[in-house]
Amino acid sequence: MNTIRPRRNRKNSAIRQMVEETHLGAQHLIYPLFLKDGKGIKDEVASLPNNFRWSLDLLLPEIEACLNLGISTFDIFPAVDEALKDQIASYSYASDNFYLNAIHQIKQRFPEAVIMTDVAMDPYSSDGHDGLVQDGRILNDETLPILAKMTLAQAQAGADIIGPSDMMDGRVGYLRQALDDEGFTDVSIMSYTAKYASAFYGPFRDALNSAPKMGDKKTYQMNPANKREALLEAQLDFEEGADMLMVKPALCYLDVISLLKENFPLPITAYNVSGECAMVYAAAQNGWLDYQRAVSEMLLSMRRAGADGILTYFAKDFAQFLRC
Ligand code: PBG
């Protein structure tokens, strides 16, 4: 028998911990949260158990609890009333927008919290698309000024990081320019760089009631069959001034995370999307999986693939596991 016995490095917990290659802590996690206008609202998302549409008054103590668990970064998404949606997503930059107002209040209350906002038209669009729709087509260049207005309104409200999730061509450079022209040189861009047209966004669209009213998102989101194309998207976002590159979803795209990590000198983030988390919640509720072990293994796989940060609905639960 060979004298090399890898099991010696696994023989007890101290040695296993000493040689552990990948680390995962609360500092790596970004917690997506859904915000709704009103008071006293904590409305569970049916297809994403354990996740809620919060009104600001109840979201503030939730953020405080997460900060106390070591989670410092939050990605906040608005659930907008149907009546406020229109074709040009004008509510996204309206001065009385509850989301913008909430970002401002969260930053006032917790200046140390890092607040990320989402840039795309879908939560505010009567068409349910990330870009402007005309005659059934999603227009690219005409969408950019709308995204820029939204971005500036979010920066004005106090966002630390903006997350363009729309996949229009050229938007990172366009938004960087718009931010810089207005003096927001410190606002970061975490670009949704390789965002795939995925079946795993269902629960998120339920949470925001933001599903496309017609067609699908395949003319702007990437084809799940493509990997080299992620290099092209990453190259463009890099050249246009993105600060961090995101791969989304995470679990079916670990190879893409690893590819971007090896080829670009920017932090890579992974979005462990709603459908990926919903599968685990459902299996755990049925007693088919051990929730804590499954969550830990999933998140670790994303870190091992090369993700620096992970956006995940498991953030709070995972931070709690670390405490026990
Ligand atoms: C939309 C957006 C989506 C998600 C984040 N921003 C959905 C979509 O593209 O339809 C999905 C996140 C998730 O599923 O958790 N701009």
py3Dmol code that shows the C-alpha trace and the ligand (Angstrom):
import py3Dmol

protein = """\
ATOM      1  CA  MET A   1       0.000   0.000   0.000  1.00  0.00           C
ATOM      2  CA  ASN A   2       1.127   3.535  -0.684  1.00  0.00           C
ATOM      3  CA  THR A   3       2.594   5.211   2.397  1.00  0.00           C
ATOM      4  CA  ILE A   4       0.595   8.343   1.712  1.00  0.00           C
ATOM      5  CA  ARG A   5      -2.606   8.203   3.718  1.00  0.00           C
ATOM      6  CA  PRO A   6      -4.789  11.329   3.298  1.00  0.00           C
ATOM      7  CA  ARG A   7      -6.986  10.178   6.179  1.00  0.00           C
ATOM      8  CA  ARG A   8      -4.240  11.181   8.661  1.00  0.00           C
ATOM      9  CA  ASN A   9      -5.153  14.819   7.978  1.00  0.00           C
ATOM     10  CA  ARG A  10      -8.755  14.081   8.860  1.00  0.00           C
ATOM     11  CA  LYS A  11      -8.177  12.147  12.066  1.00  0.00           C
ATOM     12  CA  ASN A  12      -9.580  14.679  14.514  1.00  0.00           C
ATOM     13  CA  SER A  13     -11.406  17.931  14.518  1.00  0.00           C
ATOM     14  CA  ALA A  14      -8.345  20.035  15.421  1.00  0.00           C
ATOM     15  CA  ILE A  15      -6.341  18.719  12.489  1.00  0.00           C
ATOM     16  CA  ARG A  16      -9.309  18.984  10.156  1.00  0.00           C
ATOM     17  CA  GLN A  17      -9.741  22.603  11.159  1.00  0.00           C
ATOM     18  CA  MET A  18      -6.023  23.331  10.794  1.00  0.00           C
ATOM     19  CA  VAL A  19      -5.951  22.152   7.198  1.00  0.00           C
ATOM     20  CA  GLU A  20      -9.328  23.565   6.206  1.00  0.00           C
ATOM     21  CA  GLU A  21      -8.866  25.396   2.890  1.00  0.00           C
ATOM     22  CA  THR A  22     -12.002  27.483   2.658  1.00  0.00           C
ATOM     23  CA  HIS A  23     -13.495  29.811   5.231  1.00  0.00           C
ATOM     24  CA  LEU A  24     -16.944  31.184   5.456  1.00  0.00           C
ATOM     25  CA  GLY A  25     -18.082  33.778   7.953  1.00  0.00           C
ATOM     26  CA  ALA A  26     -20.816  36.352   8.387  1.00  0.00           C
ATOM     27  CA  GLN A  27     -18.498  38.937   6.803  1.00  0.00           C
ATOM     28  CA  HIS A  28     -18.901  37.191   3.443  1.00  0.00           C
ATOM     29  CA  LEU A  29     -22.684  37.354   3.431  1.00  0.00           C
ATOM     30  CA  ILE A  30     -25.047  39.864   1.870  1.00  0.00           C
ATOM     31  CA  TYR A  31     -28.648  39.569   3.000  1.00  0.00           C
ATOM     32  CA  PRO A  32     -31.414  40.282   0.444  1.00  0.00           C
ATOM     33  CA  LEU A  33     -34.509  41.798   2.069  1.00  0.00           C
ATOM     34  CA  PHE A  34     -37.899  42.744   0.632  1.00  0.00           C
ATOM     35  CA  LEU A  35     -39.442  46.065   1.566  1.00  0.00           C
ATOM     36  CA  LYS A  36     -43.088  47.027   1.345  1.00  0.00           C
ATOM     37  CA  ASP A  37     -44.795  50.361   1.917  1.00  0.00           C
ATOM     38  CA  GLY A  38     -46.888  50.652   5.074  1.00  0.00           C
ATOM     39  CA  LYS A  39     -46.643  49.889   8.786  1.00  0.00           C
ATOM     40  CA  GLY A  40     -46.636  46.744  10.876  1.00  0.00           C
ATOM     41  CA  ILE A  41     -46.155  44.471   7.844  1.00  0.00           C
ATOM     42  CA  LYS A  42     -44.246  41.178   8.048  1.00  0.00           C
ATOM     43  CA  ASP A  43     -45.727  39.237   5.215  1.00  0.00           C
ATOM     44  CA  GLU A  44     -44.180  35.811   4.525  1.00  0.00           C
ATOM     45  CA  VAL A  45     -43.408  34.990   0.873  1.00  0.00           C
ATOM     46  CA  ALA A  46     -45.334  31.774   0.193  1.00  0.00           C
ATOM     47  CA  SER A  47     -42.729  30.303  -2.147  1.00  0.00           C
ATOM     48  CA  LEU A  48     -39.806  31.442   0.041  1.00  0.00           C
ATOM     49  CA  PRO A  49     -40.621  30.410   3.616  1.00  0.00           C
ATOM     50  CA  ASN A  50     -38.783  32.290   6.343  1.00  0.00           C
ATOM     51  CA  ASN A  51     -38.495  35.389   4.125  1.00  0.00           C
ATOM     52  CA  PHE A  52     -40.803  38.350   4.407  1.00  0.00           C
ATOM     53  CA  ARG A  53     -41.971  41.572   2.819  1.00  0.00           C
ATOM     54  CA  TRP A  54     -41.246  44.010   5.616  1.00  0.00           C
ATOM     55  CA  SER A  55     -42.500  47.495   6.245  1.00  0.00           C
ATOM     56  CA  LEU A  56     -39.732  49.843   7.329  1.00  0.00           C
ATOM     57  CA  ASP A  57     -40.775  50.005  11.000  1.00  0.00           C
ATOM     58  CA  LEU A  58     -40.281  46.231  11.321  1.00  0.00           C
ATOM     59  CA  LEU A  59     -37.307  46.045   8.951  1.00  0.00           C
ATOM     60  CA  LEU A  60     -35.220  48.381  11.126  1.00  0.00           C
ATOM     61  CA  PRO A  61     -35.146  46.032  14.149  1.00  0.00           C
ATOM     62  CA  GLU A  62     -34.512  43.099  11.787  1.00  0.00           C
ATOM     63  CA  ILE A  63     -31.471  44.888  10.360  1.00  0.00           C
ATOM     64  CA  GLU A  64     -30.287  45.646  13.877  1.00  0.00           C
ATOM     65  CA  ALA A  65     -30.575  41.959  14.817  1.00  0.00           C
ATOM     66  CA  CYS A  66     -28.543  41.004  11.732  1.00  0.00           C
ATOM     67  CA  LEU A  67     -25.873  43.614  12.482  1.00  0.00           C
ATOM     68  CA  ASN A  68     -25.582  42.078  15.945  1.00  0.00           C
ATOM     69  CA  LEU A  69     -25.007  38.697  14.288  1.00  0.00           C
ATOM     70  CA  GLY A  70     -22.148  40.136  12.227  1.00  0.00           C
ATOM     71  CA  ILE A  71     -23.984  40.647   8.922  1.00  0.00           C
ATOM     72  CA  SER A  72     -23.109  44.101   7.689  1.00  0.00           C
ATOM     73  CA  THR A  73     -24.373  44.218   4.104  1.00  0.00           C
ATOM     74  CA  PHE A  74     -27.990  44.209   2.955  1.00  0.00           C
ATOM     75  CA  ASP A  75     -29.478  44.214  -0.531  1.00  0.00           C
ATOM     76  CA  ILE A  76     -32.924  45.748  -0.350  1.00  0.00           C
ATOM     77  CA  PHE A  77     -35.644  45.210  -2.965  1.00  0.00           C
ATOM     78  CA  PRO A  78     -38.981  47.060  -3.166  1.00  0.00           C
ATOM     79  CA  ALA A  79     -42.380  45.365  -3.543  1.00  0.00           C
ATOM     80  CA  VAL A  80     -44.231  48.090  -5.407  1.00  0.00           C
ATOM     81  CA  ASP A  81     -47.993  48.471  -5.584  1.00  0.00           C
ATOM     82  CA  GLU A  82     -49.348  47.594  -9.076  1.00  0.00           C
ATOM     83  CA  ALA A  83     -51.046  51.001  -9.276  1.00  0.00           C
ATOM     84  CA  LEU A  84     -47.654  52.777  -9.123  1.00  0.00           C
ATOM     85  CA  LYS A  85     -46.156  50.833 -12.033  1.00  0.00           C
ATOM     86  CA  ASP A  86     -45.935  52.258 -15.530  1.00  0.00           C
ATOM     87  CA  GLN A  87     -44.077  51.566 -18.765  1.00  0.00           C
ATOM     88  CA  ILE A  88     -41.173  53.859 -17.919  1.00  0.00           C
ATOM     89  CA  ALA A  89     -40.765  52.848 -14.258  1.00  0.00           C
ATOM     90  CA  SER A  90     -41.165  56.488 -13.248  1.00  0.00           C
ATOM     91  CA  TYR A  91     -41.880  55.553  -9.633  1.00  0.00           C
ATOM     92  CA  SER A  92     -38.300  54.281  -9.341  1.00  0.00           C
ATOM     93  CA  TYR A  93     -37.031  57.839  -9.046  1.00  0.00           C
ATOM     94  CA  ALA A  94     -40.155  59.585  -7.710  1.00  0.00           C
ATOM     95  CA  SER A  95     -39.398  61.951  -4.841  1.00  0.00           C
ATOM     96  CA  ASP A  96     -42.021  60.300  -2.609  1.00  0.00           C
ATOM     97  CA  ASN A  97     -40.786  56.757  -3.331  1.00  0.00           C
ATOM     98  CA  PHE A  98     -41.058  54.689  -0.111  1.00  0.00           C
ATOM     99  CA  TYR A  99     -37.992  52.614  -1.021  1.00  0.00           C
ATOM    100  CA  LEU A 100     -35.702  55.617  -1.451  1.00  0.00           C
ATOM    101  CA  ASN A 101     -37.091  57.114   1.728  1.00  0.00           C
ATOM    102  CA  ALA A 102     -36.444  53.846   3.573  1.00  0.00           C
ATOM    103  CA  ILE A 103     -32.828  53.621   2.336  1.00  0.00           C
ATOM    104  CA  HIS A 104     -32.296  57.117   3.705  1.00  0.00           C
ATOM    105  CA  GLN A 105     -33.792  56.203   7.067  1.00  0.00           C
ATOM    106  CA  ILE A 106     -31.850  52.949   7.336  1.00  0.00           C
ATOM    107  CA  LYS A 107     -28.578  54.783   6.672  1.00  0.00           C
ATOM    108  CA  GLN A 108     -29.474  57.479   9.217  1.00  0.00           C
ATOM    109  CA  ARG A 109     -30.219  54.874  11.841  1.00  0.00           C
ATOM    110  CA  PHE A 110     -27.341  52.468  11.046  1.00  0.00           C
ATOM    111  CA  PRO A 111     -24.555  54.398   9.297  1.00  0.00           C
ATOM    112  CA  GLU A 112     -22.281  51.356   9.666  1.00  0.00           C
ATOM    113  CA  ALA A 113     -24.623  49.120   7.639  1.00  0.00           C
ATOM    114  CA  VAL A 114     -23.638  48.704   3.979  1.00  0.00           C
ATOM    115  CA  ILE A 115     -26.739  49.170   1.865  1.00  0.00           C
ATOM    116  CA  MET A 116     -26.977  47.817  -1.643  1.00  0.00           C
ATOM    117  CA  THR A 117     -29.829  48.752  -3.958  1.00  0.00           C
ATOM    118  CA  ASP A 118     -31.119  47.134  -7.127  1.00  0.00           C
ATOM    119  CA  VAL A 119     -31.047  48.876 -10.485  1.00  0.00           C
ATOM    120  CA  ALA A 120     -33.482  47.436 -13.039  1.00  0.00           C
ATOM    121  CA  MET A 121     -36.950  48.445 -14.181  1.00  0.00           C
ATOM    122  CA  ASP A 122     -38.871  45.267 -13.326  1.00  0.00           C
ATOM    123  CA  PRO A 123     -40.220  46.066  -9.827  1.00  0.00           C
ATOM    124  CA  TYR A 124     -41.642  49.356 -11.177  1.00  0.00           C
ATOM    125  CA  SER A 125     -42.527  48.352 -14.716  1.00  0.00           C
ATOM    126  CA  SER A 126     -46.096  47.594 -15.814  1.00  0.00           C
ATOM    127  CA  ASP A 127     -44.483  45.250 -18.361  1.00  0.00           C
ATOM    128  CA  GLY A 128     -42.484  43.379 -15.707  1.00  0.00           C
ATOM    129  CA  HIS A 129     -39.283  43.667 -17.722  1.00  0.00           C
ATOM    130  CA  ASP A 130     -35.881  44.998 -16.681  1.00  0.00           C
ATOM    131  CA  GLY A 131     -35.770  47.331 -19.679  1.00  0.00           C
ATOM    132  CA  LEU A 132     -38.133  49.520 -21.659  1.00  0.00           C
ATOM    133  CA  VAL A 133     -40.589  47.522 -23.794  1.00  0.00           C
ATOM    134  CA  GLN A 134     -41.731  48.699 -27.205  1.00  0.00           C
ATOM    135  CA  ASP A 135     -43.697  46.522 -29.641  1.00  0.00           C
ATOM    136  CA  GLY A 136     -42.668  43.432 -27.716  1.00  0.00           C
ATOM    137  CA  ARG A 137     -38.959  44.284 -27.831  1.00  0.00           C
ATOM    138  CA  ILE A 138     -36.738  45.247 -24.927  1.00  0.00           C
ATOM    139  CA  LEU A 139     -34.903  48.420 -25.916  1.00  0.00           C
ATOM    140  CA  ASN A 140     -31.318  48.733 -24.766  1.00  0.00           C
ATOM    141  CA  ASP A 141     -30.045  52.289 -25.207  1.00  0.00           C
ATOM    142  CA  GLU A 142     -33.404  53.871 -24.376  1.00  0.00           C
ATOM    143  CA  THR A 143     -33.355  52.004 -21.039  1.00  0.00           C
ATOM    144  CA  LEU A 144     -30.024  53.464 -19.921  1.00  0.00           C
ATOM    145  CA  PRO A 145     -31.236  56.986 -19.009  1.00  0.00           C
ATOM    146  CA  ILE A 146     -34.024  55.459 -16.895  1.00  0.00           C
ATOM    147  CA  LEU A 147     -31.489  53.274 -15.070  1.00  0.00           C
ATOM    148  CA  ALA A 148     -29.319  56.338 -14.543  1.00  0.00           C
ATOM    149  CA  LYS A 149     -32.179  58.308 -12.960  1.00  0.00           C
ATOM    150  CA  MET A 150     -32.899  55.365 -10.661  1.00  0.00           C
ATOM    151  CA  THR A 151     -29.217  55.027  -9.783  1.00  0.00           C
ATOM    152  CA  LEU A 152     -28.824  58.698  -8.924  1.00  0.00           C
ATOM    153  CA  ALA A 153     -31.980  58.651  -6.805  1.00  0.00           C
ATOM    154  CA  GLN A 154     -30.600  55.634  -4.896  1.00  0.00           C
ATOM    155  CA  ALA A 155     -27.183  57.245  -4.463  1.00  0.00           C
ATOM    156  CA  GLN A 156     -28.877  60.410  -3.239  1.00  0.00           C
ATOM    157  CA  ALA A 157     -30.819  58.314  -0.718  1.00  0.00           C
ATOM    158  CA  GLY A 158     -27.533  56.967   0.637  1.00  0.00           C
ATOM    159  CA  ALA A 159     -26.924  53.650  -1.144  1.00  0.00           C
ATOM    160  CA  ASP A 160     -23.348  52.414  -0.699  1.00  0.00           C
ATOM    161  CA  ILE A 161     -23.448  49.912  -3.558  1.00  0.00           C
ATOM    162  CA  ILE A 162     -25.727  49.876  -6.562  1.00  0.00           C
ATOM    163  CA  GLY A 163     -26.479  46.542  -8.201  1.00  0.00           C
ATOM    164  CA  PRO A 164     -27.462  46.797 -11.877  1.00  0.00           C
ATOM    165  CA  SER A 165     -29.388  43.549 -12.378  1.00  0.00           C
ATOM    166  CA  ASP A 166     -30.897  44.475 -15.750  1.00  0.00           C
ATOM    167  CA  MET A 167     -28.285  43.064 -18.174  1.00  0.00           C
ATOM    168  CA  MET A 168     -28.560  45.922 -20.683  1.00  0.00           C
ATOM    169  CA  ASP A 169     -25.370  46.371 -22.698  1.00  0.00           C
ATOM    170  CA  GLY A 170     -23.187  49.295 -21.695  1.00  0.00           C
ATOM    171  CA  ARG A 171     -25.002  50.097 -18.487  1.00  0.00           C
ATOM    172  CA  VAL A 172     -22.056  49.806 -16.114  1.00  0.00           C
ATOM    173  CA  GLY A 173     -20.097  52.505 -17.928  1.00  0.00           C
ATOM    174  CA  TYR A 174     -23.198  54.643 -18.347  1.00  0.00           C
ATOM    175  CA  LEU A 175     -24.081  54.441 -14.646  1.00  0.00           C
ATOM    176  CA  ARG A 176     -20.468  54.986 -13.522  1.00  0.00           C
ATOM    177  CA  GLN A 177     -20.369  58.158 -15.595  1.00  0.00           C
ATOM    178  CA  ALA A 178     -23.724  59.350 -14.262  1.00  0.00           C
ATOM    179  CA  LEU A 179     -22.597  58.753 -10.663  1.00  0.00           C
ATOM    180  CA  ASP A 180     -19.228  60.447 -11.167  1.00  0.00           C
ATOM    181  CA  ASP A 181     -20.776  63.455 -12.912  1.00  0.00           C
ATOM    182  CA  GLU A 182     -22.944  64.034  -9.846  1.00  0.00           C
ATOM    183  CA  GLY A 183     -20.058  63.614  -7.406  1.00  0.00           C
ATOM    184  CA  PHE A 184     -20.962  60.101  -6.248  1.00  0.00           C
ATOM    185  CA  THR A 185     -17.468  58.771  -6.870  1.00  0.00           C
ATOM    186  CA  ASP A 186     -17.595  56.668  -3.686  1.00  0.00           C
ATOM    187  CA  VAL A 187     -20.719  54.749  -4.634  1.00  0.00           C
ATOM    188  CA  SER A 188     -19.712  51.241  -5.731  1.00  0.00           C
ATOM    189  CA  ILE A 189     -21.102  49.194  -8.586  1.00  0.00           C
ATOM    190  CA  MET A 190     -21.592  45.479  -8.015  1.00  0.00           C
ATOM    191  CA  SER A 191     -22.513  44.445 -11.496  1.00  0.00           C
ATOM    192  CA  TYR A 192     -24.732  41.484 -12.272  1.00  0.00           C
ATOM    193  CA  THR A 193     -22.137  40.398 -14.787  1.00  0.00           C
ATOM    194  CA  ALA A 194     -23.084  36.839 -15.682  1.00  0.00           C
ATOM    195  CA  LYS A 195     -26.793  36.730 -14.989  1.00  0.00           C
ATOM    196  CA  TYR A 196     -28.480  33.765 -16.592  1.00  0.00           C
ATOM    197  CA  ALA A 197     -32.075  33.376 -17.812  1.00  0.00           C
ATOM    198  CA  SER A 198     -32.843  30.975 -14.986  1.00  0.00           C
ATOM    199  CA  ALA A 199     -35.793  28.974 -13.692  1.00  0.00           C
ATOM    200  CA  PHE A 200     -34.614  29.748 -10.165  1.00  0.00           C
ATOM    201  CA  TYR A 201     -35.945  33.315  -9.868  1.00  0.00           C
ATOM    202  CA  GLY A 202     -39.582  32.264  -9.339  1.00  0.00           C
ATOM    203  CA  PRO A 203     -39.932  32.965  -5.596  1.00  0.00           C
ATOM    204  CA  PHE A 204     -38.258  36.376  -5.981  1.00  0.00           C
ATOM    205  CA  ARG A 205     -40.760  37.342  -8.671  1.00  0.00           C
ATOM    206  CA  ASP A 206     -43.547  36.174  -6.344  1.00  0.00           C
ATOM    207  CA  ALA A 207     -42.138  38.324  -3.550  1.00  0.00           C
ATOM    208  CA  LEU A 208     -42.159  41.457  -5.709  1.00  0.00           C
ATOM    209  CA  ASN A 209     -44.963  40.464  -8.055  1.00  0.00           C
ATOM    210  CA  SER A 210     -42.499  41.356 -10.814  1.00  0.00           C
ATOM    211  CA  ALA A 211     -42.799  38.514 -13.345  1.00  0.00           C
ATOM    212  CA  PRO A 212     -42.758  39.600 -17.009  1.00  0.00           C
ATOM    213  CA  LYS A 213     -46.284  40.238 -18.311  1.00  0.00           C
ATOM    214  CA  MET A 214     -45.290  38.884 -21.704  1.00  0.00           C
ATOM    215  CA  GLY A 215     -42.414  36.841 -23.066  1.00  0.00           C
ATOM    216  CA  ASP A 216     -39.304  35.990 -21.098  1.00  0.00           C
ATOM    217  CA  LYS A 217     -35.935  37.569 -20.327  1.00  0.00           C
ATOM    218  CA  LYS A 218     -33.842  35.567 -22.780  1.00  0.00           C
ATOM    219  CA  THR A 219     -32.921  38.505 -25.015  1.00  0.00           C
ATOM    220  CA  TYR A 220     -30.993  40.109 -22.155  1.00  0.00           C
ATOM    221  CA  GLN A 221     -30.191  37.430 -19.579  1.00  0.00           C
ATOM    222  CA  MET A 222     -27.608  34.836 -20.593  1.00  0.00           C
ATOM    223  CA  ASN A 223     -28.160  31.385 -22.001  1.00  0.00           C
ATOM    224  CA  PRO A 224     -27.429  28.761 -19.294  1.00  0.00           C
ATOM    225  CA  ALA A 225     -25.498  26.799 -21.926  1.00  0.00           C
ATOM    226  CA  ASN A 226     -22.805  29.486 -22.207  1.00  0.00           C
ATOM    227  CA  LYS A 227     -19.617  29.853 -20.229  1.00  0.00           C
ATOM    228  CA  ARG A 228     -17.156  31.688 -22.509  1.00  0.00           C
ATOM    229  CA  GLU A 229     -19.734  34.420 -22.978  1.00  0.00           C
ATOM    230  CA  ALA A 230     -19.376  35.144 -19.245  1.00  0.00           C
ATOM    231  CA  LEU A 231     -15.780  36.167 -19.991  1.00  0.00           C
ATOM    232  CA  LEU A 232     -17.033  38.704 -22.519  1.00  0.00           C
ATOM    233  CA  GLU A 233     -19.587  40.132 -20.081  1.00  0.00           C
ATOM    234  CA  ALA A 234     -16.907  40.286 -17.383  1.00  0.00           C
ATOM    235  CA  GLN A 235     -14.414  41.969 -19.701  1.00  0.00           C
ATOM    236  CA  LEU A 236     -16.949  44.671 -20.559  1.00  0.00           C
ATOM    237  CA  ASP A 237     -18.002  45.275 -16.945  1.00  0.00           C
ATOM    238  CA  PHE A 238     -14.356  45.393 -15.907  1.00  0.00           C
ATOM    239  CA  GLU A 239     -13.496  47.943 -18.596  1.00  0.00           C
ATOM    240  CA  GLU A 240     -16.618  49.977 -17.825  1.00  0.00           C
ATOM    241  CA  GLY A 241     -15.582  50.369 -14.191  1.00  0.00           C
ATOM    242  CA  ALA A 242     -17.451  47.751 -12.155  1.00  0.00           C
ATOM    243  CA  ASP A 243     -16.049  47.294  -8.630  1.00  0.00           C
ATOM    244  CA  MET A 244     -17.286  43.728  -8.173  1.00  0.00           C
ATOM    245  CA  LEU A 245     -18.511  41.094 -10.613  1.00  0.00           C
ATOM    246  CA  MET A 246     -21.483  38.923  -9.762  1.00  0.00           C
ATOM    247  CA  VAL A 247     -22.476  35.500 -11.036  1.00  0.00           C
ATOM    248  CA  LYS A 248     -26.154  34.622 -10.724  1.00  0.00           C
ATOM    249  CA  PRO A 249     -27.536  32.070  -9.906  1.00  0.00           C
ATOM    250  CA  ALA A 250     -24.751  30.476  -7.896  1.00  0.00           C
ATOM    251  CA  LEU A 251     -25.311  26.777  -7.487  1.00  0.00           C
ATOM    252  CA  CYS A 252     -25.704  25.737 -11.125  1.00  0.00           C
ATOM    253  CA  TYR A 253     -22.908  28.146 -12.119  1.00  0.00           C
ATOM    254  CA  LEU A 254     -20.004  27.327  -9.809  1.00  0.00           C
ATOM    255  CA  ASP A 255     -17.829  26.806 -12.900  1.00  0.00           C
ATOM    256  CA  VAL A 256     -18.560  30.366 -13.995  1.00  0.00           C
ATOM    257  CA  ILE A 257     -17.681  31.738 -10.546  1.00  0.00           C
ATOM    258  CA  SER A 258     -14.385  29.921 -10.725  1.00  0.00           C
ATOM    259  CA  LEU A 259     -13.717  31.092 -14.291  1.00  0.00           C
ATOM    260  CA  LEU A 260     -14.244  34.757 -13.434  1.00  0.00           C
ATOM    261  CA  LYS A 261     -12.212  34.455 -10.238  1.00  0.00           C
ATOM    262  CA  GLU A 262      -9.246  33.129 -12.199  1.00  0.00           C
ATOM    263  CA  ASN A 263      -9.457  35.689 -14.976  1.00  0.00           C
ATOM    264  CA  PHE A 264     -10.301  39.020 -13.344  1.00  0.00           C
ATOM    265  CA  PRO A 265      -8.584  40.975 -10.588  1.00  0.00           C
ATOM    266  CA  LEU A 266     -11.869  42.089  -9.026  1.00  0.00           C
ATOM    267  CA  PRO A 267     -13.849  40.597  -6.150  1.00  0.00           C
ATOM    268  CA  ILE A 268     -16.377  38.040  -7.358  1.00  0.00           C
ATOM    269  CA  THR A 269     -19.785  37.679  -5.753  1.00  0.00           C
ATOM    270  CA  ALA A 270     -22.339  34.911  -6.138  1.00  0.00           C
ATOM    271  CA  TYR A 271     -26.102  35.310  -5.852  1.00  0.00           C
ATOM    272  CA  ASN A 272     -27.576  32.234  -4.209  1.00  0.00           C
ATOM    273  CA  VAL A 273     -31.000  33.013  -5.657  1.00  0.00           C
ATOM    274  CA  SER A 274     -34.492  32.524  -4.308  1.00  0.00           C
ATOM    275  CA  GLY A 275     -35.238  29.239  -6.093  1.00  0.00           C
ATOM    276  CA  GLU A 276     -32.018  27.672  -4.850  1.00  0.00           C
ATOM    277  CA  CYS A 277     -32.930  28.559  -1.290  1.00  0.00           C
ATOM    278  CA  ALA A 278     -36.582  27.527  -1.739  1.00  0.00           C
ATOM    279  CA  MET A 279     -35.488  23.990  -2.677  1.00  0.00           C
ATOM    280  CA  VAL A 280     -33.627  23.646   0.600  1.00  0.00           C
ATOM    281  CA  TYR A 281     -36.460  25.119   2.677  1.00  0.00           C
ATOM    282  CA  ALA A 282     -38.921  22.719   1.056  1.00  0.00           C
ATOM    283  CA  ALA A 283     -36.728  19.654   1.536  1.00  0.00           C
ATOM    284  CA  ALA A 284     -35.922  20.628   5.124  1.00  0.00           C
ATOM    285  CA  GLN A 285     -39.613  21.178   5.927  1.00  0.00           C
ATOM    286  CA  ASN A 286     -40.263  17.639   4.726  1.00  0.00           C
ATOM    287  CA  GLY A 287     -37.434  16.280   6.839  1.00  0.00           C
ATOM    288  CA  TRP A 288     -35.553  15.191   3.720  1.00  0.00           C
ATOM    289  CA  LEU A 289     -32.418  17.255   4.400  1.00  0.00           C
ATOM    290  CA  ASP A 290     -30.663  18.575   7.471  1.00  0.00           C
ATOM    291  CA  TYR A 291     -31.187  22.324   6.996  1.00  0.00           C
ATOM    292  CA  GLN A 292     -28.060  23.534   8.784  1.00  0.00           C
ATOM    293  CA  ARG A 293     -25.724  21.076   7.080  1.00  0.00           C
ATOM    294  CA  ALA A 294     -27.235  21.608   3.632  1.00  0.00           C
ATOM    295  CA  VAL A 295     -27.032  25.401   3.922  1.00  0.00           C
ATOM    296  CA  SER A 296     -23.454  25.327   5.194  1.00  0.00           C
ATOM    297  CA  GLU A 297     -22.332  22.959   2.432  1.00  0.00           C
ATOM    298  CA  MET A 298     -24.004  25.030  -0.291  1.00  0.00           C
ATOM    299  CA  LEU A 299     -22.504  28.323   0.868  1.00  0.00           C
ATOM    300  CA  LEU A 300     -19.105  26.720   1.320  1.00  0.00           C
ATOM    301  CA  SER A 301     -19.237  25.407  -2.265  1.00  0.00           C
ATOM    302  CA  MET A 302     -19.669  28.962  -3.541  1.00  0.00           C
ATOM    303  CA  ARG A 303     -16.709  30.193  -1.504  1.00  0.00           C
ATOM    304  CA  ARG A 304     -14.640  27.207  -2.657  1.00  0.00           C
ATOM    305  CA  ALA A 305     -15.500  28.002  -6.276  1.00  0.00           C
ATOM    306  CA  GLY A 306     -14.053  31.474  -5.704  1.00  0.00           C
ATOM    307  CA  ALA A 307     -16.844  33.742  -4.504  1.00  0.00           C
ATOM    308  CA  ASP A 308     -15.679  36.494  -2.178  1.00  0.00           C
ATOM    309  CA  GLY A 309     -19.163  37.603  -1.204  1.00  0.00           C
ATOM    310  CA  ILE A 310     -22.418  35.636  -1.299  1.00  0.00           C
ATOM    311  CA  LEU A 311     -25.910  37.084  -1.544  1.00  0.00           C
ATOM    312  CA  THR A 312     -28.141  34.585   0.177  1.00  0.00           C
ATOM    313  CA  TYR A 313     -31.537  34.323   1.869  1.00  0.00           C
ATOM    314  CA  PHE A 314     -29.776  32.005   4.335  1.00  0.00           C
ATOM    315  CA  ALA A 315     -27.596  34.843   5.641  1.00  0.00           C
ATOM    316  CA  LYS A 316     -29.325  35.349   8.976  1.00  0.00           C
ATOM    317  CA  ASP A 317     -29.773  31.648   9.713  1.00  0.00           C
ATOM    318  CA  PHE A 318     -26.168  30.916   8.803  1.00  0.00           C
ATOM    319  CA  ALA A 319     -24.898  33.749  11.020  1.00  0.00           C
ATOM    320  CA  GLN A 320     -26.975  32.236  13.802  1.00  0.00           C
ATOM    321  CA  PHE A 321     -25.458  28.774  13.243  1.00  0.00           C
ATOM    322  CA  LEU A 322     -22.018  30.311  13.687  1.00  0.00           C
ATOM    323  CA  ARG A 323     -23.038  31.494  17.145  1.00  0.00           C
ATOM    324  CA  CYS A 324     -24.094  28.061  18.405  1.00  0.00           C
TER     325      CYS A 324
END
"""
ligand_1 = """\
16
PBG
C -34.537 41.565 -11.417
C -33.905 40.686 -10.411
C -34.218 39.343 -10.269
C -33.498 38.882 -9.180
C -32.750 39.952 -8.655
N -33.024 41.071 -9.455
C -35.166 38.481 -11.012
C -35.222 38.492 -12.457
O -34.257 38.806 -13.154
O -36.304 38.194 -12.962
C -33.603 37.467 -8.699
C -33.133 37.181 -7.344
C -33.601 35.887 -6.792
O -34.235 35.034 -7.452
O -33.329 35.689 -5.611
N -33.870 42.598 -11.946
"""
view = py3Dmol.view(width=600, height=400)
view.addModel(protein, "pdb")
view.setStyle({"model": 0}, {"cartoon": {"style": "trace"}})
view.addModel(ligand_1, "xyz")
view.setStyle({"model": 1}, {"stick": {}})
view.zoomTo()
view.show()
